[in-house]
Amino acid sequence: MLVHGKTRRGNLYIHMSSGFHKIGDFREEYSVVPGDRLMSRLTKRIYTIVSVHLGEEAYADIDLEEVIRNS
């Protein structure tokens, strides 16, 4: 997934407009690192960030893994 954000002091900050928010964190902009859990606003599925690859400008590739929830 390609996400627009900002990097500051080694942290990646992404915007809620990317379609995801951190579990329990509804600020407009928030920092993320591998291991954080994000929820898709569209599907309500929960994902764990596996890795973050910073790109040019203010973009980053974020690899996500879906969290399987027990029924």
N, C-alpha and C positions, 0 to 999 in steps of 0.2 A: 504494500500500500504506500502511495506517495502522499506525504502530508506536508503542508506548508506550516512553518513555525519559525522560531528564533532560537539561536543558541547563545547562552550566556554562561560563562564560567563552567563549561563542560556539560551543562544541562540543556536538554531540548525542551522548549516550551511550545505546545501546540494549542490551537484554538478550537473551541467547541464546534465551529463551523466545519471542522473536518469530519463531523458525523459521529465522533466518539467523545465520551467523557470518562474521567477517572471515577471509579466506584466511590460514591459519596462526595464527589468534588464537582461542584457546578459553577466554578468560576469561569469567566470568559476565556482565560488563558491559564494553563497549568503545566508544570514540568513533568516529564516522564522519563523513566529509565527502564532497562530490561528487568522483568519481574513484576512490574506494575500491571494491574488489571484494569482493562477498559471495557466499557459497555457501548455497543452500537445503539444509537438513538433510533435507527430504522428497524432493526431486527430484534432488539433487546437481548442479543446474545452477548456473552461475556468472553473476553479474550485476554490472554496474557501476552505481554510484549516479550518476544524471544530475543530480538536484537534490533539495534538502531544503527543505521548507516547514514552519516551526515553527507549531504550532497552540496552542490554549488548553490549560491544565493542563500535563501533561507528555507531550503527544502531538505527532507530526510526520507529515507525508505525505512519503514517500520515493519518488521516481520512479526505476525501475530499467530497465536495458536489458540484455537477455541477451547474453552474450558467445558468439559463434559459434566453436566449436572445430573446427579442421581434423581430419578423420579420418585 
